[in-house]
Amino acid sequence: MIQKENKKDSYFVLTGNPFVDTGIYAIEAYYEEDYRTLTPEKLKSKIEELVDLYLTEGWKKNMYSIFTGNSKYSNPSVKDKKTAAAKYLNDLLDEFSLPGSSGTCIACGRRDALPIRKRDEIPLTGSGKLVNFFAGASEGERYCPVCTFAVQFMPLCLYSVGGRFLLFHSASDKIMRYWAGEGIKNIRWQKQTGNYTGCMQEGYKNGENALFHIVEKMIRERDDIFPEENPSITAYVFSNYTQNPPPMQIIHLPNSVFKFLVYIQRLDNSAWTKIVRKGYKVLKKEEDYKWRSNSVYKNLLEGRSIIGYFIEKDRNVTGNWEILSYYLKEVRRMDKERIEVLKRVGDKIADYIKKTDNTKRLFAIETAKSYEGLRNVFLKIAKDMIANGMGGPLFTIDEFVNDLFPEGALNWPETRDILLFRLYEKLAPYLQEKREVIEEIKENEEA
């Protein structure tokens, strides 16, 4: 357990640079001490241990891709790599200085940065004289010794994704400390078993799936991760390999999606598992989920609706109205009044269907092909309700314009799916009894 201590003169400062910040949290977890209290003298104590780890067979392969074949850890022309790498890290420590009010370092901006660092020290920066590959014909980038030192620990928290690396970054101390702890657990396991396999890896080849796996696992394992947390989570999937590296993939997980993940996994994790499973469509083998694209994850990341995934083909639902309404409020940004109107209209239609036994109207809602088609079904239901003395309108003009279809014809499928969810939930026992009748209506309509 890391003991926190307020220390005014801290060498390490969080920068917003994901490579540097991840390295700082990795240092804290590796040395088991609050990064704000660590001094160059304390940091020297584990340098050789770190170098020994990086020079094991499993890690050496990773270091080649993270810091290129020219780094102190992998350069074939360097015979005594252990001595060279340890000297490099110790030399950086000897150049440590406390942060000032300004500086040329592009990470912390509080210390001066000389010499220019290249990609064998800082991934994705510069390749020396091969300037044509980089903006402004830059040979490298400006990182101070402290920030450069922090980046050398960043591999401890990287996650292997199909030959590339996922760098997990968050504005939340709580979440970054959890993630750094996962990296150190991986190292301890390797040391205990003598099986040095390099960076964290679980066979994932799809960056989006890997990110959701990491976040969902964290939520399950940590009770102190609450929906109120606004972590601003981003994954950077990259390779620093010199020959035709693919472009970096940046995956941002919206805070609203994070809150929803916390909520649904705490309330009904089995429902969430079922919803996610649908996003893979067909899995030929169980392990395919680690590489196959998932449409549920993609929609959440791209701001598209996943309401349809809450509905089953057999007129059942996954989850309940409480879960769906939370999703509508937090992720779809629907206001409370609109959600209540949709629920109320759904309940009225459900009561109408049960009282009139008119399952044909349910089938008409299910098969509506347009905004106009759905509107006509509502009109028929409203007329039926009046004819049967069921009292009150199905909805008011204001509710129709502001709550059912606030964007006119643009969002009609979403409105239909929300109403269907509520109808299936409300009518569950009734629909079981009327299954044969509904199927007969479907056959007659399609004939």
N, C-alpha and C positions, 0 to 999 in steps of 0.2 A: 504494500500500500504506500503510495507516494505521499509524503508529508508536505503540504503546501506551506510556503513561508514567503512572506512579502519581503522582497529585496529590491531596493531602489536601483542599485547598480547591477543590472542584469546584462550579460553579453548578448543573449539571444532575445530578439524581439520578433513577434509575429508580423508578417509582411503582406499577406494576401497572395504572395507568390506560392503556388501549390507545391512546387519542388522544394522550396526552402522550408515552408511551414510543416510539411510532412516530415522532412528531415529533423526538424526541431522536436516534434512529438516522438519521433523514433528514438532520438537521443534520450529524451526524458524516460521513456519506457526501458531502454537498454541499460541506462545507468541507475534506474529506479530512484530517481531524485527529480524534484521539480526543476524544469529547465532554467528557471529564473535564478536558481542558487548555484548552478554549475559554473565552475571556474576552469581556466585552461589547465591548472594543476590537477584537478579532479578528472578532467577529460582525458588526460594522458594515460590514466591508469588502465584503460580498456582498449587502447589503440591496437596493440599487438593481437589481442583476442579477436577484434573485428577483422583485422587483416587475415588472420588464420582462417576465419570463417569464409571470407570472400575468395580465398585461394583454394578452397575445397572443390572437388570436381564439379558438383552440382551448381555451386554458386559461380564458379569461374565462367561457365557458359552464359549465365545471366549477365555477368558483369561485362562480357564482350558486347552484348546488345544494348546494355544500359549506358556504358561509358565508352564504347567502341574498342577496337583492338589496339588502339594507341594508349590506352590508359595505363596507369601504374600497375593495375591489377591483372592486365592481360597482354601487354606488349611483348611479343615474342623476342624482341631484341634485348629485353631486360632479363638478365640471367637470375639475379637475386630479387625476385619480385617482392618478397616479404620485406626486405630491408628498404627497397625503393618506395613501396606503398606506405610503410610506417613512417619513413622520413618525410614523405609528402604531407601526411596528416599532421605530424608533429610540427613541421614547418609552418603550416597554416595556423596551428595553435600559438606558435611563437609570435605570429603577426596579429593576434587578437587585440581588439581595442573596444572600449565601451562605446555605445552609440552616441553620436552627437545630435545636433539639431538639423544637420543637412549633410549630404554627401553624394557622390556620383554612382553609388551602387544602385542598380535598377530594381533590386529586391527590397532592401530596407530603406534606401534613400537617406541613410544616417551615418554612413562611413564612405570614405573614398575607395575606389575600386581600381587597383592596378596590381598585377598586369591584367590584360584582357583574357578572359577565360574562354576556352574552346569546348567543343562538344565532348572531348574526353574527360572533362571535369564537370561540365553542366550540360545535360542532355538537350538536344535541339537548339544549340546556340550557333557555333561557327566552326569551320574546318580549316582555320589558318589561311593559307594562301589560296584555297579553293573558294574564293570570294563570290564567284558567279552564282553560287547556290543560295546566297543570302541577301536580304534586303540591304540596300545602301552599301553593297560591297564590303560588308563587315567581316573581319577575320574572327570575331568572337563577341563576347558580351561583357558588360561591366558588373562583376560580382565581387563584393568585398571578401576578405578571408573568412569572416564569421559565417556569412551566408553560403560561401563555397564549401566550408567544412560541414555545415548542416546538410547540404545536398548529398554528401558522401554517405550519409546514414539513411537517406531516402529509400534505397533498395530494400531495407528491412521491412518496409510497409507496402511494397508493391505486390500486385496480384497478377499472376500470369494468365493471359487470355489468348490462347491460340497463337503463340509465337510473339505476341505483343504484351505490353504491361498496362495494367489499370492502376492509375494513380488516384486514390480516393481523397477528396478534399472537402472540408466543411468549415463553416464559420463557428461551429459549436465546439467548445473545449471538451465537453462531455463525450461527444461522438468521436472526435479525433483521438482522445485518450483511449476510448474503447478500441478503435481501429489499430492504434499503435500496440496496444496490448495483444491483439490478435497476431500481429507480426512477430512479437517476441515469443508468444506461445509456440508459433511455428518453428522458431529457431531452437527453443528448448527441447521440443520434440525431436528435432533432427539431431541435436547433441546427445540426447538420451538413447536414441536408437542407432546412432552412428550412420544414419541414412541422410546424407546431405543432398537435398533435391532443389535447393535454391529458393526463390521467392514463393510466397504463398500460391498454392494452385489446387484446384478441385476439378480440373478437366473442362472448365468453361471455355468456349471459343467465341461466344457472342457477348460483346461488352454490355449491352443493355440488360440481358438476362443476368449477367454476373453482378451488375450494380444492384438490381432488385434483390437478388439472392443475398448479397452482403447486407443490405438495409433490413430485409425481412428477418434475417438471422439475428441481427443486432437487436431488433425490437423484441424478438422472442426471448433473448437471453438477458436483456437488461430491463428490469421493472422501472428504473428511474428515467427511461426515455418516454416522455409524455407527449400527447398531441399538441401541447402548448409550445413545444420546442420548435424554433424556426431556424433550422440548421443550415439552409442554403447549401445543399449537397451537389457536388459536381464530380464526375468521373472523367479523367483524361486518359484515353487509351492510345498509347504511342509505342513507337520503336525508335531507337537511336542508331539502329544498324545502318551502316554507311551505303550499302548497295540497294538502291530502289526501295527505300522504306515507304510504307503506305502513309497517307496523311493522318495527322492526329484526329481522333474522333473525340469530340467534346459532348458529354451527355449530362445535361442539367436536370436534376430531379426537383420539380417545383415543391415549395414548402407545403402547398395545399395537398399535394399527392402524398407527401410524407405523413402529414396529419391523418389522412384517410387510411394509410397503411397501418399506422399505430392503432387507430380506432377499430378497424375491421379485424385485425389479427387478435386484439385483446377481447373483442366481443364474440367473434365467430370465425376462428382461423380456418375451420373446415370449409366454410362458405367461400372464403377467399381462395383457398386451394382449388376448389371446384371451378371458380370463375377463371383463374389463371390457366387451368388445364385446357379450357376451351380455346384459349388464345393460341395454342399450338396446333389446333385443328387435328392433325393425325400424327401420332408418334409411332414410328415403326418399331423402335427400340426405346426402352425406358431412358437410356442415357441421351437420347436425341434432344431432350429439352435443354441441354447445355450448349447447343450450337444453333438449334432451329429458332428463327425469329418468332416472337410472340406478339400477336396483334393487340392483346390487352395492354402489355407494357408500352408498345409503340403509341397507342392511342393516348395513354396517360401522359407520356412524355411530350406528345405533340398537341395536347389540348383538345383531342377529339373524344367523343362520348363513348362510354363502355356500358351504357344502360342496357343494351341488347343482350349483354353477357349475363345479366341477372335473370334472364327469362329462359325457361327450358322449352324444348320443342313439344313436350307433352302437357303444356299448360300448367306447369308448376313453376315455382320461383326458387332462386338461390338467395339465401339470406332472408331479410324481412324489410318492412317499410322503414324501420328505424335506421338500418344500415344504408338503404338506398337514399333516404332523405338526407342523411349526413353527407353522402357522396354528392348529392345535388347541391347542397349548401356550400360545402367546403371546396369541392373541385370544380363543379359546374357554375359556381357563384350565383346560384338562384337565391332570390330573397325569400324569406320565411313565408310571406303572404302568398307568393306564387305556389310554393310547395303545398301549403294548406289548401289552396283552391284546387289543385290537381288531385289531392287526396279526397277532397269533398266531392268533386265531380265523379271520380272513380267509384266512390261509395254509393252515390246516387244511381249510377248506371248498374252497379252490382245488385242493388236492391230492386231496381226495375226488372232486370233479367230474371231474378228469382221469383218475383211476384207475378210476372207475365209469362214466365217460362219461354221467353223469346230468345233462344240461344242463337237464332239466325243473326241477330244484331251483333252478338259477340264475334261471330265469324266475319261479319262485314267490317268490323273494326280491324280485325287481324289482317284482312286482305285488302284494306284500303291502299290504293296505288298513288294517291295524290292528296294534296291539301283540300281540294274541292270534294274529293271522294269522302274523306273523313268528315268534313263539314256536313255533307249530306246525310251521313249516318247519324250524326248528332241531331240534325233537324228531325229525322224520322223518330229517333228516340224521344225527343222533346214532345212531338205530336202524340206519340203513344202514351206518354206519361199523362198528358192532359186528357186524352180519351179515357184513360183508366182511372181518372180522378186521383192521381198520385200527388197533386198539389205542388205549388212552387215551380219556378223554372229550373231547367237543368243547370243553367248558369246565367249570369247577367251579361249584358253587353260589355260592361267594363271588364268582367272576368274573362270573357272571350278574347277581347283585344289585348288586355294587359298581362294576362296570366296563362291562358291556353296557347295563344299564338302571338307573343309580343314582337316577333320578327316576321309576322305575316306568314307567308307560305314557306319561308326558309327553314323553319325548325319543326315542321309538322311531324316528321318521323319520330323525333325525340318525345314530343307530347304524346303521340300514340303509344310508344313503348312504355312510358311512365304509367299511363292509364292501364295498359295491359298488365303491367306488373301488379298494380293495385287490384285489378279485377281478378287475376289468378289467385292472389293471396286471399282476397275476401271471399271468393267463390270456391275455394279448394274442395270442400266436401261435396258441394252441389255439382261441380264439374266432373267429379269422379262418377257420380250417378248418371250424368247426362253424356258421358263420353261417346256412347254409341249413336246418340241422336245427333251430336255435333259432327261426327264423322260422316253420318248419312247426309247431312246438309252440305258438307264439303264435297262429297262425291257428286251430289246433284248439281251443285254450282259449277263444278269443273267439267261436267259431262257435256 
